[in-house]
Amino acid sequence: MKSSILKGTLIYTMANTIIKLGGLVFLPIMTRILTTEEFGIIGILSPITTIFTIVLGLGFYNVILKKYVDLKSNKKELERFKFTVVFFVFCLNVVVFLILLLPISRRCIEKILNIDYILILLSIVIAMVNSLNNIALSLFRIERKYYKVAVGSLISFFTNYILAIYFISKLGLGIRGSQFANLFAVVTLFIFLYVEYFKDISPNFSNKYLVYSIYNGIPLIFIELTDQLVNFSDRYILARYNIAFSLIGAYTLAYTGSRILAVITGSFINAWTAELYENIYDERINRNLELFFSILAFFCIGASLFSKEAISLLFPAHYLKAIQYMPIVLTSTIVQSLYSLDYYFHYFEKSKYIVLFTFMALVINVVLNIIFIPLFIDNAVLIAGLTTLIALSVRAIIEFYIIKKYFKISFRYKKFILYFLLAFNPLIFYISRMDLSILAISVKILYILICIIILIKDDKNWKQHLQYLRQRIIGRKS
């Protein structure tokens, strides 16, 4: 039994890693068959898909994890619950789709977003299918059907990119080709998953399970919307101020490249949140969050410093503008990782505050963009990146304060400030833009070595913390 679980977990983990890293492998190919303008439009469409996936899913894919534990010994009730959540999400999606087909909806969408209506519609339809896929994937994970999850995810991933390359480069469909490929991939995954999901289900709707799912699922939406709303608002405002899609495309490339840190973030958060719920007042929980932030800062420093070499080597010349955005975007990514603080509020059943934090970060970002982008229109994309960083930082600071004041849990805040300043400062900006040369590489390596010395000196127990973290992650996976 243990051997089977271990084998399945390893396959699932490998598949998940292939997908996350594979996206970065395919990225240089996509940038060669799409112009910066087209990549910029995709940079606006992608957050739309993600946001609608989260909202239309109603957080049910998180609720099903807990409810499965409660009902796994009662197969009839479990099947009833499974039918209820999927049926309701499906009906919601049908209603939303019909509303989108109304002429007034089309006029509003085109006026607000200033993008081809068909592209927007495709993005939302993809999100609808995704919202259902996520429910099935969550169930199969908790049931330890790792092969099913891994194989389905890999099929969808490769289908998406292979078809996208064919539709764009061979059929000349451009952005629509990318969207059609994505839609075909998620529908393929849907069929693959729901043949198994509905195998033993008989239609039996339960109002009780629906109310439970809505009450427990909707607050979790806002945890996942944290960075997506801020990310989308940036690109939307840039588009509304008629900033060239080529610049938005370069900004999107910088943001997409920064997502490699998500591989590290996801592995840590999965293990860390389990530890948090088991013993939230354990001092090691906070220390490991500090360690995690320092590790992300280290990767952020290296990626920022060598972004010019990487982008020059891997991407077409017209994407080189992305270099100037990398330090800001990468630092925003490590600050975004502090969405993990939301789980303290979820633990103490104060999820309503997460809604306020999300809204506050969005308002700060939008207001600062509206004020400063017109004033510095030539550097609009840099301003958008900075306002995002400010909004996310303010959110994290306020969460730290409330967690200390009301939950009586403290952190060593000076360490977070130190790690942040090592990753984001004028020297990083200057060194990262140096012309390609042996001298530039030497200076960058020297800066990294200095940072390593500072990080190790700052925490003499870093080896023990790292060993503890490694053991917990491996332990959770096995």
N, C-alpha and C positions, 0 to 999 in steps of 0.2 A: 504493500500500500504506500509506504513512505517513498519507496523507489519510484513508483508510478507518479506520485505527486511531484517529486523532485524533478523527474524527467520532463513532465508536462510544464512545470514552472520554468525550467531552463529554456525550453522551446519557446514559451510565451515571451520570456524576457529577451531572448535572441531576436525574435520576430519584431518586438517592440523597438529594440535598438536598431535593427535593420531599417525599419520604417522612418525613425527619426533621423538617423544618419543618412539614409538613402535619399531623403528629401534634399539634403545638402549636396549629395552627389549629383542628382538630377538638376540642381539649380543652375550650374554653368551651362547645361544643355538648353534649358528653358530660356536663359538670357540671350542665347545665340539665335534662337528662332523667334523670339519676341523682341520688339523694339522697346526702348525705355518708356515710350509713351504707353504702349500696350501693357508693359509690366506695371506701370503706375496705375492704370485702370484696374488691373487684377489686384493691386494693393488696396484698392477701395472695396472691391467685390469680396475679397476673402474675409475681412472682418464682418461684413454683412452676413455672410453664410454662418460664421461662427456665432455671432450674436443671436441670429434666429434659431440656430441649433440649440443653444442654451435655453432661450426663452420658450420655444415651442416644446421642448422636452420637459418643461415644468419642474425640473429637478427630480423627476421620477426615477431616472437611472441611478440616483443616489439612494432614494428611498427603498428601492427594491433590494439593496444590499442588506439593510436592517430587517426588512419584513421577511426576507427569505429565512433568516435565522429563526424568527418567531414561528414560521409556518412550515418549515421543512418536514416536520413530523406529521403534518396533516396535508397530504397530497391534494385532496379535493379543494381545500381552502386556498392552498398555494396556487393551484391552477385558476381558481376564481380571481385571485388577486392579479395574476399575470394577465388574464384576459381584460380585467377592468382597466389597468393602467394603459395597456396598448390600445384598447378600443377608444378610450377617451382622447388620448394623444392623436390618434388617427382622425377622429371626428373633428378635433380642433384644427388639425392641418387642412382638412377638407374645407372647413368654413373659411379659414384664412385664404386658401387658394381661390375660392369663389369670390371673395371680396377683392382680391388682387386683380381678377379678370374684369372688374367693373371699369368702364371708361373713366370715371372720376378718379379711380385709384391710379390708373395709368398716367393721367395728367398730373396728379400730385407727385407721383414718384419721379417723373421726368423733370418736373419743375424743381423739386427739392434736391435731387442728386445730380441732375444734368448728365446722366449716363443713359445709354440705350436701354429702354424698358425691358427688352427681351433678356439682356444680360442680368438685370436685377431680378427678373422673374425666375430665371434659371438658378441664380444664387439662392433664392428663397426656397425653391423646390428641392434643391440639393440639401438645404438645411432641414426641410421636412422629413426627408428620408433618413438623414443623419439622426434626427431626434428619436426615431423609432429604432434605428440600429443600435444606438447607445443603450437603450433599455435591454435589448437582447444581449449585448456584449457584457453589460454589468451582471446580468443573471448568470451567464456562462462562466464568468470569472469567479463568482461566489460559489458556483457549483463545481469549480475546479475543472471545467471543460477547456483546459488550456489549449489543446490541439485545435478545437473548434475556433476559438478566438484568434489564435496565431495564424492558422491557415486562411481564415476569412479575411483577416486584416491584410495579409500579404497579397492575396488575390486582388483585393480592392486597390491596394497601393500600386502594384505593377500594372494593373489594368488602366488605372488613371494616367500614369505617366507614359505608358506605351501608346495608348490611344491619343493622348494629348500631342505627343511628338508626331504621330501619323496625321492627325487632323490638321495640325498647324503647318508642318513642313511639307506634307504631300498634297493635302487638299486645299491648303491656303485659307483655312477658316479663321485664322487669327485667334482673338480672344474667345469667340464663340466656340471654336474648336476645343479650347481649354475647358470651357464650361460644359460642353457636351460630354467630353471625356470624363470629367468629374462626376457628372450625373450618371453616366453609364456604370462607373465604378461603384458608386454607392447603392445603385439599384441591384447590381450583381451581388454585393455584400448582403443586401436586404433579403434577397431570395435565398442565399446560402444560409443565413441565420434563422429565418423564420420557418423554414421547413422543419427545423428541429424544435423551435420555440412553440409552434402550434401543434406539435405531434400528438399530444395527449389532452389538449384543451378543448372543452366544450363551452359554447357561449353562455356565460352566466355572470351578469354584471352585478356589482355590489356598490351601493352608495356609501356604505361604511368605509370600504377600502379607498374609494375615491376621495372622500373627505380627509381621511388619514394621509393620503399621498399628497394632496394639495397643501395641507397644513404643514407637513414636514418637508415637502419638496421645494416650494416656492422660495423660502428664505435662502436656500442653498444656491439658488440662481445667482444671487448677488455676489457670492464669493467668486464665482467663475466669470462674472461680467466685469470684475474690477478693472483688469487691464484692457479688455476688449473695447469697452466703451471709450476709454481714454484714447486708445490707439485709433479707433475709427474716427473720433471727433477731430483728431489731428489732420488726418488725410482729407476728411470732408471739408474742413475749413480751408485748407490749402486749395482744394479744388474750387471752392466758392469764391476765393480771391483770385481765381484765374491763374494760379501758379501752374507752370507747364507740367503736363503729365510726365515728361521726361525727368524732371526733378523729383516728382513724387515717386517715380520708378526707382531712382537712385536711393531715395529714402527707404522705400520698400525693400530693396536689396539689402541695405544695412540692417533693417529690422529682421528680415528673414535669416540673415547670417547669424544674428545674435541669438537665434532660437536654439543654437547648439547647446547653449547653457541650460535649455529646458531638459536635456538628457540628464544632466546632473541634478537639476532641481526636482524632477519627477521622482527619481530614485530616492532622494533624501526625504522629500515630503511624505511619501508613502510609508516609510519606516518611522519617521519622526512623529507623525500624527498618531500612529498607533501607540507609541510611547507616551505621547501627551495625554491621551484618553485614559491610559492605564494608571498614570501617576503624575498628575499635572504639577504637583509641587516638588517633584524631584529636581534638585539643582542641576543635574546633568542635562535635563531637557533644555534649559536655557543655554547652558554652555555649548551644547551641540548645535544650537541655532547660531550662536556666535561663530563657531568653527565653520559651519556651513557657509555663512556669509563671507568669511575670510577666504574660503576656497573659491567661491564664485568671484570674489574680487580679484584673486590671483589670475583666474582664467580670463577675466575681463581685461586686466592689464596686458596680458600677453596678446590677446586678440586685437586690442586697440593699437598696440605698438606695431604689430606685424600685419595690420589690415591692408596697408598699401601693397606690400609684397604679395599677399594672398589674392587680392582683387586684381592686381596687374597680371598675375599669372593665370588665374582661372576664368576671368570674365572679359568680355569685349571692352574695347577702349572707352566706348560711350557710357560705361557704367562706373568710370573712375571717380565721378563726383560723389559716389557713396562713401569714399574714404573719409571725407571731412565730417560725416555724420556718425561714424562708427563709435568714437569715445562716448558721445552722448547717449546713443541708442543702447550700447552695451551696459553703461552704468544704469540706465533706466531699467534694463532687464534684471540686474541684480537687486535693485530696489523693489521691483515688482515681486521678487521672490518672497518678500516680507508679507505677501498676502497670507502666508502661513500664520500670521498673527490673528487672522480672522477666526481660526479654529479655537482660540481661547474663548472668544465670544460665543461660538457655537457650543462649546463644552458647558459654559455657564448658562446656556439657554437665553442668551442675549443677542440672538441673530438679527433682531431689528436694527441694532447698531450698524451691522454690516451694510444694510441698505443706505443708512445715512452716510457712512464713510464713502461708499461707491458714488453716491450722488454728489458729495462734497468734492471729491477728487475730479469728477467730471466738470463741475461748475468752475472750479479753480482753473482747470486746463482751458476750458472754452473762453472764459472771461479774459485770461491772460493772452490767449491767441487773438481774440478780437481787438484787444488794446494794442498789442505790440506788433502783430504781423503787418498792419497798414503802416506803422511807423518805420519798420525795417523790412520793407517789401523785398529788397534785394537779398536778404538773408532769411526769408520767410521759413524755409525748411529747418534751418538751425534754430530759429525761434520756436517752431513747433516742437522740436526735440527737447529744448530746454524747458518749455512750459510743462511738457509731459513729466520730465524729471522732477520739476518743482512740485507738481500735483501729487505724484506718487510719494515723494519724500515727506510732504506735509501730512498726508494720510498716515504714513508709517509712524511719524513722530506723535501724532495724536493718539494712535492706537497704543503705542508704548506707554504714553502718559496715563491713559484710562486703565490699562491692564495693571499698572503699578498702583494707581489710586484706589480702584474698586476691587480688584482681584488679589491685591497684595503680592504681586509677583514682579520682581525687579530683574533688570538686565544690567550688564556692564556697558552702559551707553557709550562711553568714550571709545570702546573698541569698535563699535559700529561706525562711529565718526572717523576713526583712524582708517579703517578699511575703505570707507567711501572716498576719503581724500587721496588715498594712494591710487585709487582707480580713476578719479576724476579731478584733474587739476590742469592749470595752463601748460605745465611741462609735458604732460601726456599729449596734449594737442599739438605742441610744437614738434616733439620727437616723432610722432606718428606721421607727420607731413614731410619729414626730411626726404630729400631726393634719395633714390635707391643707390646705395653705395656700401662699401665695407665699413666705413666710418659710422654710417647710420645704424647698421646692424649691430656694431660693437656698442654704440651708445644705448641701444634698446636692450641688449643683453645685460649691460651694466645696470640699467634701471630695474630690470627684473630681479637681478641678484640682490640689489639693495632692498627691494620689497620683500624678498624671501627672508633676508636677515632680520628685517623689522618684524615680520610676522612671527618668526620663530622666537625672537627675543621677547616679543610682546606677550607670548603665552608659552611658558616653559613646559607646560604639560600638554603641548599640542600633539605629541605622539600618542599619549594615552587617550586623548579625546578622539583622535583619528581612528585608533584601534577599536575603541568602543563603538564609534559610528559604523565602521566597516562590519563589525560583528553583528550589529543590529540589523543592518540592511540585508546581509547574507542570511541571517536568522529568519527574517520575515519572508524572504523569497523561498527558503527551503521548508 
